[in-house]
Amino acid sequence: MDDNKTPAATQTPEVVQPTQNVVPPPKPAVQSEGNNKMMMWLVGGLVLVILVVGVIYLFLNSQQQKSQAPEPTPKAAVEENLEQELDAVNIEDVEGEFKSVDSDLQKL
């Protein structure tokens, strides 16, 4: 017998199997609780600042309207002024006012 030969039953062929690279699924981008709280504080602070600015604007606008309220003019003084102007108008000699205009028109 040949010593070089080994029985087939004692030797098993080596099977090479491709290795699978198992990649775990990517984790969803979840913000940590600290970031969520910070974002809530920022949004809440921004809303608060907008509210304060709005209230100040409305308050100052109402104060300005109150200070600019027109003072009523006395009617008696207005009526006297109108009567004086009306008395100053001379309507007795209307034809005399147009004589210079008529003479200029006839020269043409």
Protein Blocks (a to p, Z undefined) as FASTA:
>chain_A
ZZkbccfklpccdddddddddddddddddddfklmmmmmmmmmmmmmmmmmmmmmmmmmm
mmmmmmmpccdddfklmmmmmmmmmmmpccklmmlmmmmmmmmmmmZZ
